[in-house]
Protein backbone atom coordinates (compact mmCIF):
# COMPACT_ATOMS: atom_id res chain seq x y z
CA UNK A 1 0.00 0.00 0.00
CA UNK A 2 1.14 3.52 -0.77
CA UNK A 3 -0.28 6.82 0.44
CA UNK A 4 -0.92 9.27 -2.39
CA UNK A 5 -1.78 12.95 -1.88
CA UNK A 6 -3.91 14.87 -4.38
CA UNK A 7 -6.47 17.66 -4.66
CA UNK A 8 -10.18 16.81 -4.42
CA UNK A 9 -11.97 17.75 -7.69
CA UNK A 10 -14.93 19.11 -5.67
CA UNK A 11 -13.65 21.03 -2.62
CA UNK A 12 -10.02 21.50 -3.83
CA UNK A 13 -8.64 20.40 -0.44
CA UNK A 14 -5.51 18.27 -0.41
CA UNK A 15 -6.43 14.74 0.66
CA UNK A 16 -4.71 11.38 0.64
CA UNK A 17 -5.79 7.84 -0.10
CA UNK A 18 -4.06 4.50 0.21
CA UNK A 19 -3.37 2.88 -3.17
CA UNK A 20 -2.78 -0.83 -3.64
CA UNK A 21 0.54 -1.17 -5.48
CA UNK A 22 -0.07 -4.87 -6.19
CA UNK A 23 -2.93 -4.12 -8.64
CA UNK A 24 -1.60 -3.01 -12.04
CA UNK A 25 -4.69 -1.08 -13.21
CA UNK A 26 -7.89 -0.16 -11.42
CA UNK A 27 -10.81 2.25 -11.62
CA UNK A 28 -12.93 2.72 -8.53
CA UNK A 29 -14.93 5.28 -6.54
CA UNK A 30 -14.02 6.56 -3.10
CA UNK A 31 -15.50 9.46 -1.16
CA UNK A 32 -13.52 12.59 -0.29
CA UNK A 33 -12.66 12.60 3.42
CA UNK A 34 -13.39 16.35 3.61
CA UNK A 35 -16.55 16.99 1.54
CA UNK A 36 -17.80 13.36 1.17
CA UNK A 37 -18.38 13.65 -2.59
CA UNK A 38 -17.59 10.58 -4.73
CA UNK A 39 -14.29 10.66 -6.61
CA UNK A 40 -13.56 8.31 -9.50
CA UNK A 41 -9.94 7.18 -9.25
CA UNK A 42 -7.99 5.72 -12.15
CA UNK A 43 -4.72 4.21 -10.99
CA UNK A 44 -2.02 2.27 -12.84
CA UNK A 45 1.22 0.74 -11.57
CA UNK A 46 4.13 -0.83 -13.39
CA UNK A 47 6.70 -2.69 -11.29
CA UNK A 48 5.23 -1.05 -8.15
CA UNK A 49 5.78 2.43 -9.63
CA UNK A 50 2.77 4.70 -10.08
CA UNK A 51 2.47 5.42 -13.80
CA UNK A 52 -1.04 6.92 -13.98
CA UNK A 53 -3.26 8.68 -11.46
CA UNK A 54 -6.46 10.57 -12.19
CA UNK A 55 -9.05 11.81 -9.71
CA UNK A 56 -12.30 12.90 -11.39
CA UNK A 57 -15.64 14.22 -10.23
CA UNK A 58 -18.64 12.08 -11.05
CA UNK A 59 -21.46 13.74 -12.98
CA UNK A 60 -24.72 13.44 -11.08
N, CA and C of each residue as an Amber inpcrd file, in Angstrom:
protein
   180
   0.8500000  -1.1810000   0.0000000   0.0000000   0.0000000   0.0000000
   0.8940000   1.2420000   0.0000000   0.3920000   2.2760000  -0.6560000
   1.1410000   3.5220000  -0.7730000   0.1740000   4.6850000  -0.5760000
   0.5530000   5.6430000   0.2460000  -0.2840000   6.8240000   0.4440000
   0.0080000   7.8210000  -0.6750000  -1.0690000   8.3160000  -1.2870000
  -0.9240000   9.2660000  -2.3940000  -1.7420000  10.5160000  -2.0700000
  -1.1200000  11.6750000  -2.1580000  -1.7800000  12.9490000  -1.8820000
  -2.2040000  13.6060000  -3.1920000  -3.4050000  14.1930000  -3.1950000
  -3.9090000  14.8730000  -4.3830000  -4.9960000  15.8510000  -3.9730000
  -5.4450000  16.6480000  -4.9140000  -6.4700000  17.6580000  -4.6640000
  -7.8450000  17.1180000  -5.0540000  -8.8130000  17.2610000  -4.1450000
 -10.1770000  16.8120000  -4.4230000 -10.7560000  17.6440000  -5.5750000
 -11.3990000  17.0010000  -6.5600000 -11.9690000  17.7510000  -7.6880000
 -13.2420000  18.5280000  -7.3260000 -13.7350000  18.3830000  -6.1130000
 -14.9310000  19.1100000  -5.6740000 -14.5730000  20.2920000  -4.7660000
 -13.9050000  19.9960000  -3.6430000 -13.6510000  21.0320000  -2.6240000
 -12.2410000  21.6150000  -2.7200000 -11.3870000  21.0450000  -3.5640000
 -10.0220000  21.5040000  -3.8280000  -9.0790000  21.3660000  -2.6360000
  -9.5240000  20.6680000  -1.5780000  -8.6430000  20.4020000  -0.4370000
  -7.6570000  19.2960000  -0.7950000  -6.4660000  19.3540000  -0.2170000
  -5.5120000  18.2690000  -0.4080000  -5.9170000  17.1160000   0.5050000
  -6.0760000  15.9430000  -0.0870000  -6.4330000  14.7440000   0.6650000
  -5.4690000  13.6320000   0.2700000  -5.5440000  12.5280000   1.0010000
  -4.7140000  11.3800000   0.6440000  -5.5600000  10.1170000   0.6880000
  -5.1440000   9.1510000  -0.0930000  -5.7850000   7.8410000  -0.1020000
  -4.6950000   6.7890000  -0.2180000  -4.9820000   5.6100000   0.3290000
  -4.0560000   4.4990000   0.2060000  -4.3220000   3.7720000  -1.0990000
  -3.2700000   3.5740000  -1.8840000  -3.3720000   2.8840000  -3.1660000
  -2.7000000   1.5310000  -3.0530000  -3.3050000   0.5320000  -3.6590000
  -2.7770000  -0.8290000  -3.6420000  -1.7810000  -0.9940000  -4.7910000
  -0.5060000  -1.0780000  -4.4650000   0.5420000  -1.1750000  -5.4830000
   0.5930000  -2.5420000  -6.1590000  -0.1120000  -3.5250000  -5.6070000
  -0.0740000  -4.8740000  -6.1950000  -1.0590000  -5.0350000  -7.3530000
  -1.9650000  -4.0680000  -7.5460000  -2.9350000  -4.1230000  -8.6430000
  -2.4280000  -3.2140000  -9.7640000  -2.2150000  -3.7790000 -10.9440000
  -1.6030000  -3.0130000 -12.0430000  -2.4810000  -1.8820000 -12.5560000
  -3.7980000  -2.1110000 -12.6810000  -4.6920000  -1.0820000 -13.2140000
  -6.0380000  -1.2200000 -12.5210000  -6.5750000  -0.1140000 -12.0550000
  -7.8870000  -0.1580000 -11.4190000  -8.6110000   1.1720000 -11.5570000
  -9.9260000   1.0860000 -11.6160000 -10.8060000   2.2540000 -11.6220000
 -11.8450000   1.9890000 -10.5430000 -11.9650000   2.9130000  -9.6020000
 -12.9330000   2.7240000  -8.5250000 -13.3600000   4.0690000  -7.9670000
 -14.3780000   4.0540000  -7.1220000 -14.9310000   5.2810000  -6.5430000
 -14.6980000   5.2630000  -5.0420000 -14.2210000   6.3940000  -4.5420000
 -14.0170000   6.5560000  -3.1050000 -14.4420000   7.9750000  -2.7500000
 -15.0310000   8.1450000  -1.5800000 -15.5030000   9.4640000  -1.1590000
 -14.3750000  10.3160000  -0.6030000 -14.4610000  11.6330000  -0.8460000
 -13.5210000  12.5930000  -0.2870000 -13.6960000  12.6090000   1.2310000
 -12.5930000  12.5940000   1.9560000 -12.6610000  12.6030000   3.4200000
 -13.0500000  13.9650000   3.9810000 -13.0330000  15.0070000   3.1560000
 -13.3910000  16.3530000   3.6050000 -14.8410000  16.6750000   3.2620000
 -15.2040000  16.5710000   1.9780000 -16.5480000  16.9860000   1.5420000
 -17.4990000  15.8210000   1.2790000 -17.0030000  14.5940000   1.3280000
 -17.7990000  13.3600000   1.1750000 -18.3640000  13.1310000  -0.2260000
 -17.9350000  13.8870000  -1.2120000 -18.3850000  13.6510000  -2.5880000
 -17.6190000  12.4750000  -3.1930000 -18.2460000  11.7400000  -4.1340000
 -17.5930000  10.5780000  -4.7340000 -16.5540000  10.9870000  -5.7840000
 -15.3850000  10.3920000  -5.6810000 -14.2880000  10.6610000  -6.6140000
 -13.9760000   9.3810000  -7.3660000 -13.9530000   9.4660000  -8.6960000
 -13.5560000   8.3060000  -9.4990000 -12.0420000   8.3360000  -9.6440000
 -11.3960000   7.2810000  -9.1880000  -9.9390000   7.1800000  -9.2480000
  -9.5360000   6.1930000 -10.3290000  -8.5970000   6.6020000 -11.1610000
  -7.9890000   5.7240000 -12.1510000  -6.5190000   5.6340000 -11.7820000
  -6.0640000   4.4160000 -11.5120000  -4.7190000   4.2090000 -10.9870000
  -4.0420000   3.0960000 -11.7750000  -2.7870000   3.3110000 -12.1510000
  -2.0160000   2.2710000 -12.8360000  -0.6110000   2.2110000 -12.2390000
  -0.1390000   0.9950000 -12.0700000   1.2170000   0.7430000 -11.5680000
   1.9570000  -0.1540000 -12.5380000   3.2570000   0.0640000 -12.6290000
   4.1300000  -0.8250000 -13.3890000   5.3580000  -1.0680000 -12.5310000
   5.5870000  -2.3160000 -12.1790000   6.6970000  -2.6880000 -11.2900000
   6.6600000  -1.8780000  -9.9950000   5.4730000  -1.7610000  -9.4090000
   5.2270000  -1.0530000  -8.1460000   5.5190000   0.4490000  -8.2120000
   5.5750000   0.9900000  -9.4330000   5.7760000   2.4270000  -9.6270000
   4.4950000   3.0120000 -10.2180000   3.9900000   4.0540000  -9.6030000
   2.7690000   4.6980000 -10.0770000   3.0220000   5.3440000 -11.4370000
   2.2810000   4.8950000 -12.4540000   2.4710000   5.4180000 -13.8040000
   1.2920000   6.2720000 -14.2700000   0.1310000   6.1140000 -13.6160000
  -1.0430000   6.9190000 -13.9750000  -1.8880000   7.1240000 -12.7340000
  -2.3280000   8.3740000 -12.5400000  -3.2590000   8.6790000 -11.4590000
  -4.1710000   9.7840000 -11.9300000  -5.4780000   9.5470000 -11.8270000
  -6.4580000  10.5670000 -12.1890000  -7.5840000  10.5140000 -11.1730000
  -7.9430000  11.6830000 -10.6400000  -9.0510000  11.8100000  -9.7110000
 -10.0870000  12.7160000 -10.3730000 -11.2720000  12.1680000 -10.6380000
 -12.2990000  12.9040000 -11.3880000 -13.5940000  12.9950000 -10.5970000
 -14.2960000  14.0980000 -10.8070000 -15.6360000  14.2160000 -10.2290000
 -16.5810000  13.3380000 -11.0360000 -17.6460000  12.9170000 -10.3990000
 -18.6410000  12.0780000 -11.0460000 -19.8710000  12.9280000 -11.3260000
 -20.2760000  12.9760000 -12.5890000 -21.4580000  13.7410000 -12.9780000
 -22.6930000  13.1130000 -12.3450000 -23.5080000  13.9500000 -11.7220000
 -24.7240000  13.4400000 -11.0760000 -25.9410000  14.0860000 -11.6450000
